[in-house]
């Protein structure tokens, strides 16, 4: 049973579930340069740069966000939303709430 906070469906990104910090961390875990992620996702380097430069949630059009999440998942990254657990197991990193 998948939690609604998981990213099983890339279109859930539209709910504001992927943050710029998650994007940067995912790219770092994959040891990818921005240009490599852009190529994997079929996006431009400036688009990736804009997405990573934001504070908080990544914003973009539906097509770009879907391509981005698909590329990350295809490369082996599982994006985990607030309060969700990783049902697939594996190692991971999660930010604790402040305080």
C-alpha positions as CSV (number, residue, x, y, z in Angstrom):
1,X,0.0,0.0,0.0
2,X,1.6,3.3,-1.1
3,X,1.4,6.3,1.1
4,X,0.0,9.5,-0.6
5,X,3.2,11.2,0.3
6,X,5.3,9.0,-1.9
7,X,6.2,9.8,-5.5
8,X,4.8,6.7,-7.2
9,X,3.2,9.0,-9.8
10,X,5.4,11.8,-11.0
11,X,2.4,14.1,-11.5
12,X,2.2,14.3,-7.7
13,X,5.0,16.8,-7.9
14,X,2.3,19.3,-8.8
15,X,1.2,19.2,-5.2
16,X,4.5,20.8,-4.3
17,X,6.2,17.7,-3.0
18,X,9.7,18.0,-4.4
19,X,11.9,20.7,-2.9
20,X,15.0,22.3,-4.4
21,X,17.0,20.7,-1.6
22,X,15.6,17.3,-2.5
23,X,16.5,17.9,-6.1
24,X,20.1,19.0,-5.3
25,X,20.5,16.0,-2.9
26,X,19.2,13.5,-5.5
27,X,21.6,14.9,-8.1
28,X,24.5,14.6,-5.6
29,X,23.6,11.0,-4.7
30,X,23.7,10.1,-8.4
31,X,27.0,12.0,-8.9
32,X,25.4,14.0,-11.7
33,X,26.4,17.4,-13.0
34,X,23.5,19.7,-13.9
35,X,24.1,19.2,-17.6
36,X,23.9,15.4,-17.1
37,X,20.6,15.6,-15.3
38,X,19.3,18.0,-17.9
39,X,20.2,15.5,-20.6
40,X,18.5,12.6,-18.7
41,X,15.4,14.6,-18.2
42,X,15.2,16.2,-21.7
43,X,15.4,19.7,-20.1
44,X,17.7,22.6,-20.5
45,X,20.5,23.3,-18.1
46,X,19.0,26.7,-17.2
47,X,15.8,25.0,-16.3
48,X,17.6,22.7,-13.9
49,X,19.5,25.7,-12.5
50,X,16.3,27.6,-11.9
51,X,14.7,24.6,-10.2
52,X,17.7,24.1,-7.9
53,X,18.0,27.8,-7.0
54,X,14.6,28.1,-5.5
55,X,13.8,28.1,-1.8
56,X,11.3,25.5,-0.9
57,X,9.3,23.6,-3.5
58,X,10.4,23.4,-7.1
59,X,8.1,25.2,-9.5
60,X,7.8,24.5,-13.2
61,X,5.3,23.4,-15.8
62,X,3.7,19.9,-15.6
63,X,5.8,18.5,-18.4
64,X,9.1,19.6,-17.0
65,X,8.4,18.4,-13.5
66,X,7.2,15.1,-14.8
67,X,10.3,14.7,-16.9
68,X,12.5,15.6,-13.9
69,X,10.9,13.1,-11.5
70,X,10.9,10.4,-14.2
71,X,14.6,10.9,-14.8
72,X,15.5,10.8,-11.1
73,X,13.4,7.7,-10.5
74,X,14.8,6.0,-13.6
75,X,18.3,6.7,-12.3
76,X,17.4,5.0,-9.0
77,X,16.3,7.8,-6.7
78,X,13.2,7.3,-4.5
79,X,11.8,10.7,-3.5
80,X,10.1,10.6,-0.1
81,X,7.6,13.1,1.1
82,X,7.2,14.5,4.6
83,X,6.0,11.8,7.1
84,X,6.4,9.0,4.6
85,X,8.6,6.0,4.9
86,X,10.7,4.3,2.2
87,X,8.7,1.2,1.4
88,X,11.5,0.0,-1.0
89,X,14.2,0.0,1.7
90,X,17.7,1.1,1.0
91,X,19.8,3.8,2.5
92,X,18.6,7.3,2.7
93,X,18.9,10.7,4.2
94,X,16.1,12.8,5.7
95,X,16.0,16.2,7.2
96,X,14.6,16.3,10.7
97,X,12.2,19.1,11.6
98,X,13.9,22.0,13.3
99,X,13.9,22.1,17.0
